[in-house]
Amino acid sequence: MPSKKALVRRPGPLLAEGLVTHIEREKVDVEPAVEQWEAYVAALGAHGWETIEVEPADDCPDAVFVEDTVVMYKNVALITRPGAESRRAETAGVEEAVAALGCSVNWIWEPGTLDGGDVLKIDDTVYVGRGGRTDAAGVQQLRAAFEPLGARVVAVPVSKVLHLKSAVTALPDGTVIGHIPKVDRPALFPRFLSVPEESGAHVVLLGGNTLLMAASAPRTAELLTDLGYEIVTVDISEFEKLEGCVTCLSVRMRELYA
């Protein structure tokens, strides 16, 4: 049986110096951020996810956003080349972690750049956001890595937010959800549901009809509850100050075999 594993990485002491691109900088408090991260990891564990902690990268302020460093498809781990040069040292520890899990490892090579937050997988369709952190060469290399494995790779523009998954994620039935003012081209997705809050666009699929969401999107939580989903909320306000969301704090690996 496939096992549900999630890579996570503890916030480092330099977290408050993390990058911000599309929002105003606010003061980030590391101590409550660590508490919020621990509650996030506990929520994953409570719903059957085995969390695997990647070695800390205390010199890298953004390392807690571990999703950006690797993209999983089937048993292949594609180590990214982050679009922000200051984040490229984050990938070494993640590469060690996925190799230890028995993944086949591939890489994005210069001049390509790719952030994992720009990749949204829905069954065998892989949407990749072409924006500030992921370039055309990165898209081409992702396509070359995953299409031979059966993926259909669809590139979409991202200009209003940091990453594709800052704008949209998907429900268990494949419906893409997003906050319209932040989505470049909603019509590119076959099924699209508009949600009332920007942070409501981010869900982690915990299993079945259970979704993990940020506590900052109560109206979206109410909407999704009305649609029959069970909602688990976590406070990630310190990470939201750095354009973080519930998806980027872990790498969910559903297709590995125990």
C-alpha positions in Angstrom: 0.0 0.0 0.0 1.2 3.5 -0.7 2.2 5.4 2.4 1.4 9.0 3.1 4.7 10.8 3.9 5.3 14.6 4.2 8.6 16.4 4.2 8.7 19.3 6.5 11.5 21.6 7.6 11.7 23.5 10.9 11.8 27.3 10.7 15.2 28.7 11.3 16.4 31.7 13.4 16.6 34.0 10.3 13.0 33.4 9.3 12.1 37.1 9.8 14.6 37.9 7.0 12.6 35.8 4.4 11.8 37.2 1.0 8.7 39.2 0.2 7.7 40.1 -3.3 4.1 41.0 -3.8 3.2 42.3 -0.3 4.4 44.8 2.2 7.0 43.6 4.7 5.7 43.0 8.3 7.5 42.1 11.4 7.7 38.3 11.7 8.1 36.7 15.2 10.1 33.5 15.1 8.9 32.0 18.4 5.2 32.0 17.6 6.1 30.9 14.0 7.8 27.8 15.5 4.6 27.1 17.5 2.4 27.5 14.5 4.7 25.2 12.5 4.6 22.6 15.2 0.7 22.8 15.2 0.8 22.4 11.4 3.0 19.3 11.6 0.7 17.9 14.3 -2.3 18.4 12.1 -0.7 16.4 9.3 0.2 13.6 11.8 -3.3 13.5 13.2 -4.6 12.7 9.7 -2.3 9.8 9.0 0.7 11.5 7.5 4.2 10.4 8.5 6.2 13.6 8.7 9.9 13.5 7.8 11.9 16.4 9.0 14.5 17.6 6.6 17.8 18.8 8.1 17.4 22.4 9.2 19.0 25.0 6.9 19.5 27.8 9.5 21.4 30.0 7.1 18.5 30.1 4.7 15.6 32.3 5.9 13.0 30.8 3.6 13.9 27.1 4.1 10.7 26.4 6.0 8.9 26.7 2.7 10.2 23.2 1.8 7.7 22.7 -1.1 9.7 25.0 -3.3 12.7 22.8 -3.4 11.4 19.6 -4.9 8.5 18.4 -7.1 7.3 14.8 -6.8 5.6 12.9 -9.6 5.1 9.2 -9.0 8.5 8.0 -7.5 10.6 10.7 -9.2 11.8 13.7 -7.1 12.7 16.7 -9.3 15.1 18.9 -7.3 14.4 22.4 -8.3 16.6 25.4 -9.0 14.8 28.2 -7.1 14.2 31.4 -8.9 15.6 33.4 -6.0 19.3 32.8 -5.9 19.4 33.2 -2.1 17.2 30.0 -1.8 19.4 27.6 -3.9 21.3 26.3 -0.9 18.1 24.9 0.4 17.9 22.0 -2.0 20.9 19.9 -0.8 19.2 18.7 2.4 16.0 18.0 0.6 17.9 16.0 -2.0 19.4 13.9 0.7 16.0 13.3 2.3 14.2 12.2 -0.9 17.1 9.9 -1.9 16.9 8.3 1.6 13.3 7.5 0.9 14.2 5.6 -2.3 13.1 8.2 -4.8 14.6 8.5 -8.2 16.3 11.9 -8.3 16.4 14.4 -11.2 17.4 18.0 -11.3 16.5 21.4 -12.9 19.7 22.7 -14.4 21.0 26.2 -15.2 19.7 28.3 -16.8 16.3 26.9 -15.9 14.6 28.0 -12.7 11.6 26.3 -11.0 10.0 26.7 -7.6 7.8 23.9 -6.4 5.1 26.3 -5.4 4.5 26.9 -9.1 3.5 23.3 -9.6 -0.1 22.0 -9.1 -0.8 18.3 -9.8 -4.3 17.1 -10.5 -4.2 13.4 -11.2 -1.8 13.1 -14.2 -2.2 16.8 -15.3 0.7 18.9 -14.0 0.1 22.7 -14.1 3.2 24.8 -13.9 3.1 28.5 -13.3 5.4 30.6 -15.5 6.1 33.7 -13.4 8.6 35.5 -11.3 10.3 32.4 -9.9 9.9 29.8 -12.7 11.2 30.5 -16.2 10.5 29.0 -19.6 13.6 26.8 -19.4 12.4 25.4 -16.0 9.0 24.6 -17.5 10.7 22.8 -20.4 12.9 20.8 -18.1 9.9 19.8 -15.9 8.1 18.7 -19.1 11.1 16.6 -20.2 11.3 14.9 -16.7 7.6 14.1 -16.2 5.9 13.6 -19.6 7.8 10.3 -20.3 6.2 9.1 -17.0 2.7 9.9 -18.3 2.2 13.4 -17.1 0.4 16.1 -19.2 2.2 19.3 -18.5 0.2 22.6 -18.9 2.0 25.9 -18.5 -0.1 28.8 -17.1 0.8 32.5 -16.6 1.4 33.8 -13.1 1.8 37.6 -12.6 -0.3 38.7 -9.6 1.1 36.5 -6.9 4.4 34.8 -6.0 3.6 31.2 -7.1 0.8 29.4 -9.0 -0.2 27.8 -5.7 -0.4 31.2 -4.1 -3.3 31.7 -6.5 -4.9 28.3 -6.9 -5.1 24.8 -5.5 -7.5 21.9 -6.2 -10.2 20.0 -4.3 -10.2 16.2 -4.2 -12.5 16.0 -7.2 -10.1 18.1 -9.3 -12.0 21.4 -9.1 -9.5 24.2 -9.0 -10.2 26.9 -6.4 -8.9 30.5 -6.4 -9.6 34.1 -5.5 -10.4 35.7 -8.8 -8.4 38.9 -8.4 -5.3 36.9 -8.0 -5.7 34.4 -10.8 -4.4 35.3 -14.3 -6.5 33.0 -16.4 -9.3 31.1 -14.5 -10.6 29.8 -17.9 -7.5 27.7 -18.3 -8.8 25.2 -15.7 -11.7 22.9 -16.8 -13.5 23.3 -13.5 -13.0 26.5 -11.4 -14.6 27.6 -8.2 -14.1 31.2 -7.0 -13.5 31.6 -3.3 -14.1 34.8 -1.3 -10.7 35.1 0.4 -7.1 35.1 -1.0 -5.9 32.6 1.6 -9.0 30.5 1.0 -7.4 29.5 -2.3 -4.9 27.2 -0.5 -5.9 23.7 0.6 -3.9 20.6 1.5 -5.7 17.4 0.8 -5.4 15.3 4.0 -7.3 12.3 2.7 -10.9 11.6 1.8 -12.9 14.8 1.9 -10.8 16.4 4.6 -9.0 19.6 3.8 -6.3 21.6 5.7 -6.7 25.4 5.5 -5.4 28.5 7.1 -7.5 30.0 9.9 -7.5 33.3 8.0 -10.2 32.2 5.5 -13.3 31.6 7.5 -15.7 32.4 4.7 -14.1 30.0 2.4 -14.1 27.3 5.1 -17.8 27.9 5.5 -18.3 27.6 1.7 -16.4 24.4 1.5 -18.1 22.9 4.5 -21.4 23.6 2.8 -20.1 21.6 -0.2 -19.5 18.6 2.1 -15.9 18.9 3.0 -14.5 18.5 6.5 -12.2 21.4 7.2 -9.2 21.4 9.5 -7.8 24.9 10.2 -4.4 26.0 11.4 -3.0 29.5 12.3 -0.1 30.2 10.0 -0.3 34.0 10.3 3.5 34.5 10.8 4.2 32.6 7.5 1.5 34.5 5.7 3.6 37.6 6.3 6.2 36.0 4.1 3.7 35.0 1.3 3.5 31.5 2.8 0.5 29.3 2.8 -0.5 25.8 4.0 0.8 24.1 0.8 4.3 25.4 0.9 5.1 24.2 4.4 5.3 20.5 3.4 5.9 18.2 0.4 3.1 15.6 0.4 4.3 12.3 -1.1 1.3 10.0 -1.8 2.7 7.5 -4.2 5.7 6.1 -2.4 5.4 2.5 -1.3 6.3 1.6 2.3 
